[in-house]
Amino acid sequence: MVIAAIAPHFWSAVEDCLVTFHHLTRCEASETVTGLWRRLPLTLDDSNPAFSDMIYHAEPWQIACNLADNDLPIADHQPEYQTLLEG
């Protein structure tokens, strides 16, 4: 299943974006990310696989920008963001 394979890396990338680009502390970023995935609808499970994969089609960058309420242009940070994703 897609979620099980990518979820840890995806959420880690969101957290790293919050720390690196939005200057949250690691603790603040972790709490913010954990708060989001805990609020996700309960339908994010095996009973509705099409819906459960939807959030993972977004870029971690965009999720982080939304959580930080700060829409940074990705083009200004593309090399550093790419390195973050590969790490």
CORVEN-V988248 format. One record per residue. N is the residue number from 1. PHI is phi in whole degrees, -180 to 180 (* if undefined). NEAR is the number of other ideal C-beta (glycine too) atoms within 8 Angstrom. Layout:
((N & PHI & NEAR) (N & PHI & NEAR))
//
This chain:
((1 & * & 6) (2 & -59 & 7) (3 & -59 & 10) (4 & -60 & 6) (5 & -79 & 6) (6 & -111 & 9) (7 & -54 & 9) (8 & -61 & 6) (9 & -67 & 7) (10 & -60 & 10) (11 & -68 & 10) (12 & -65 & 8) (13 & -66 & 11) (14 & -61 & 13) (15 & -61 & 13) (16 & -62 & 12) (17 & -63 & 16) (18 & -62 & 16) (19 & -74 & 12) (20 & -73 & 8) (21 & -103 & 12) (22 & -112 & 13) (23 & 60 & 4) (24 & -80 & 10) (25 & -71 & 6) (26 & -59 & 8) (27 & -64 & 6) (28 & -62 & 9) (29 & -64 & 14) (30 & -62 & 9) (31 & -64 & 8) (32 & -65 & 13) (33 & -66 & 13) (34 & -61 & 8) (35 & -61 & 8) (36 & -66 & 10) (37 & -70 & 8) (38 & -75 & 6) (39 & -85 & 5) (40 & -57 & 8) (41 & -55 & 5) (42 & -64 & 5) (43 & -75 & 8) (44 & -80 & 10) (45 & -145 & 7) (46 & -66 & 6) (47 & -74 & 4) (48 & -142 & 9) (49 & -62 & 7) (50 & -64 & 6) (51 & -71 & 9) (52 & -65 & 11) (53 & -85 & 10) (54 & -59 & 7) (55 & -63 & 8) (56 & -80 & 10) (57 & -87 & 5) (58 & -80 & 7) (59 & -79 & 6) (60 & -53 & 12) (61 & -54 & 11) (62 & -69 & 8) (63 & -62 & 13) (64 & -63 & 13) (65 & -60 & 12) (66 & -64 & 7) (67 & -65 & 11) (68 & -84 & 10) (69 & 53 & 4) (70 & -149 & 6) (71 & -84 & 4) (72 & -76 & 10) (73 & -73 & 6) (74 & -64 & 9) (75 & -59 & 5) (76 & -72 & 6) (77 & -131 & 10) (78 & -55 & 8) (79 & -62 & 6) (80 & -67 & 9) (81 & -65 & 12) (82 & -61 & 8) (83 & -62 & 8) (84 & -60 & 11) (85 & -66 & 8) (86 & -82 & 5) (87 & -75 & 5))
//
